[in-house]
Amino acid sequence: MPETTLDRLMVRSREAMRDSREPSDDDLIGRFYNGDAEAFRALDELYRKRLLGYFLLRARNFAIAEELTQETFLKVIKTDAKYQPGSNGFAAWLFSIARGVLIDHFRRHGPGDAAPIEEDTKKEDPEHGESHSVVIVTPDSPVGEVFLARELLTSVLNQLSKDCAAAFLLRFYLGLTAEEAGRVLGKTANAVDQSIHRAKGDIRKSKSFRSIAEAFDVVSARAVRHAIHELLEDLSSEANRILTEEQRQRLLLLIGQDRRRGNER
Amino acid sequence: MKTMKKTELTPGDILDLLFCRDPDIRNAPGRHSLETPACLYLTRFSREAVEQWTEDEREHVRTCPTGYCQRMLALSWRGEHPPLAHLSQYARGEYPYPAAMEFHLEHDHCWRCQIVVNLLKKLGSLAGAVAVGHHEGTLAPLEAAAFAEPRAPVYLRQTSEDGKLIVTVVETDPPEHELKVCVEAPGCPETGGRVKVTLAGEDRTLEQELELEKTESGWRAQGSFGSFAEAVARLGQDWVVVAVLVESEG
């Protein structure tokens, strides 16, 4: 099965975060195959949340994501075709098992038990609240979501001024709060909100946005945020294009803090 | 010396930002939400480990307060099936982890195991060795071979876990072109016995009860399910064969 961008990035990201003094995945799985159950616990700790995230993005139901995560680990434990250290990397192998588990899940139950995509009730009030987060995707087609999210990312950001695009990217594609986006952009949270307000106005006027919007059902931003995970390369290049060097440094600082907090947990 | 500071954002940076901020993942516990400290760890659910559970482990799985352990047992069967001995125990109402089996049969809709369990329940204490084979794949008529990729004739051979029963399903050559079943029963007692053979597709079932005959090479029986084309039309492409040795009463 072909690896997705997300899988490759997960591997890269994990490798980048790992301290070189820690045992490698290959060491751990090798020790497990030799009967060391504790080594498996270490792999479990390293990959549990990533697997959970992978399934959550696709199945959209926490209980199912948890179950599929367990099933993936169980398959690693019992699999007849054992991982060959040094092949494509343990993470790539693990996520290929995860992908098989997900496909089997949808074969067994169909996509119907994915959590329903909730209607965004604030879409009627575009000037207030979360109206900006109303984005348009096909409800149950991941391919459609990714396609649309990519269209929105490139077409919307290209139409905005650099200032508005930066605020929009940080707030809605990268999930920062107004305060955090303000810190990255060297602005107040209020100024970020104003940029967003202007951005919304520009987007609403946009012909291409409307034509995309008309073609699909309106669902919550959450679904699109899931699809965005498939667009990491696009997002990073947009961020590098739109943000200044100084702003990027501040964003990287924030990511570093997130990582440290994540590791502490 | 001047140090270079990284300023380009990589997809990995974006990934971490998104993952770290997804509240569902951020707040996720480090283990399954039903798992208690007393629960068996995942590595104890491999097939080999299950057979070696200690008395304490068996007792915990049987009475696990959250149901986590039986759920994990059921998940460990996905992609394969519970051992036939477990299905037999369940059919007799003696299986110590019924929630796991019900999850496999009902939630996971394992029709292969449902068929086996129903058959074993019906035969009750008469059921002896059980052999279960699974056929998957297209069964285009052989006549189409001139126009399409020729396929190998059906040949499915399965031995029971205890080696007492061997069932073989074959597609015979034209012009008869039948679906035949042959049974060998090295485990048949001297008093003789029968073999109940069931071919079950997702919707339809074909059954045969064959009387074992003692031959020079042991206890054997064979039967026909009639025209191959008709049998396959009823069963579909995905079907199982279940053969159960039924020892003569008395």
Chai-1 contact restraints between the chains, C-beta under 6 A:
chainA,res_idxA,chainB,res_idxB,connection_type,confidence,min_distance_angstrom,max_distance_angstrom,comment,restraint_id
A,L9,B,P11,contact,1.0,0.0,6.0,A-B,restraint_1
A,L9,B,G12,contact,1.0,0.0,6.0,A-B,restraint_2
A,L9,B,L15,contact,1.0,0.0,6.0,A-B,restraint_3
A,R12,B,G12,contact,1.0,0.0,6.0,A-B,restraint_4
A,S13,B,G12,contact,1.0,0.0,6.0,A-B,restraint_5
A,S13,B,L15,contact,1.0,0.0,6.0,A-B,restraint_6
A,S13,B,D16,contact,1.0,0.0,6.0,A-B,restraint_7
A,A16,B,G12,contact,1.0,0.0,6.0,A-B,restraint_8
A,A37,B,T43,contact,1.0,0.0,6.0,A-B,restraint_9
A,F40,B,T43,contact,1.0,0.0,6.0,A-B,restraint_10
A,K49,B,I25,contact,1.0,0.0,6.0,A-B,restraint_11
A,K49,B,A28,contact,1.0,0.0,6.0,A-B,restraint_12
A,L52,B,I25,contact,1.0,0.0,6.0,A-B,restraint_13
A,L52,B,A28,contact,1.0,0.0,6.0,A-B,restraint_14
A,G53,B,F19,contact,1.0,0.0,6.0,A-B,restraint_15
A,G53,B,I25,contact,1.0,0.0,6.0,A-B,restraint_16
A,L56,B,D24,contact,1.0,0.0,6.0,A-B,restraint_17
A,F62,B,D24,contact,1.0,0.0,6.0,A-B,restraint_18
A,E66,B,H32,contact,1.0,0.0,6.0,A-B,restraint_19
A,Q70,B,H32,contact,1.0,0.0,6.0,A-B,restraint_20
A,Q70,B,L75,contact,1.0,0.0,6.0,A-B,restraint_21
A,E71,B,L75,contact,1.0,0.0,6.0,A-B,restraint_22
A,E71,B,R78,contact,1.0,0.0,6.0,A-B,restraint_23
A,F73,B,L42,contact,1.0,0.0,6.0,A-B,restraint_24
A,L74,B,F45,contact,1.0,0.0,6.0,A-B,restraint_25
A,L74,B,L75,contact,1.0,0.0,6.0,A-B,restraint_26
A,L74,B,S76,contact,1.0,0.0,6.0,A-B,restraint_27
A,I77,B,T43,contact,1.0,0.0,6.0,A-B,restraint_28
A,I77,B,S46,contact,1.0,0.0,6.0,A-B,restraint_29
A,K78,B,S46,contact,1.0,0.0,6.0,A-B,restraint_30
A,L174,B,L17,contact,1.0,0.0,6.0,A-B,restraint_31
A,G175,B,R21,contact,1.0,0.0,6.0,A-B,restraint_32
A,L232,B,P11,contact,1.0,0.0,6.0,A-B,restraint_33
A,L232,B,I14,contact,1.0,0.0,6.0,A-B,restraint_34
A,L232,B,L15,contact,1.0,0.0,6.0,A-B,restraint_35
A,E233,B,P11,contact,1.0,0.0,6.0,A-B,restraint_36
A,L235,B,I14,contact,1.0,0.0,6.0,A-B,restraint_37
A,S236,B,L9,contact,1.0,0.0,6.0,A-B,restraint_38
A,S236,B,T10,contact,1.0,0.0,6.0,A-B,restraint_39
A,S236,B,P11,contact,1.0,0.0,6.0,A-B,restraint_40
A,S236,B,I14,contact,1.0,0.0,6.0,A-B,restraint_41
A,A239,B,L9,contact,1.0,0.0,6.0,A-B,restraint_42
A,N240,B,E8,contact,1.0,0.0,6.0,A-B,restraint_43
A,N240,B,L9,contact,1.0,0.0,6.0,A-B,restraint_44
A,E245,B,T7,contact,1.0,0.0,6.0,A-B,restraint_45
A,R248,B,T7,contact,1.0,0.0,6.0,A-B,restraint_46
A,R248,B,L9,contact,1.0,0.0,6.0,A-B,restraint_47
A,Q249,B,T7,contact,1.0,0.0,6.0,A-B,restraint_48
A,I255,B,D13,contact,1.0,0.0,6.0,A-B,restraint_49
A,I255,B,D16,contact,1.0,0.0,6.0,A-B,restraint_50
A,I255,B,L17,contact,1.0,0.0,6.0,A-B,restraint_51
A,D258,B,C20,contact,1.0,0.0,6.0,A-B,restraint_52
A,R259,B,D16,contact,1.0,0.0,6.0,A-B,restraint_53
A,G262,B,C20,contact,1.0,0.0,6.0,A-B,restraint_54
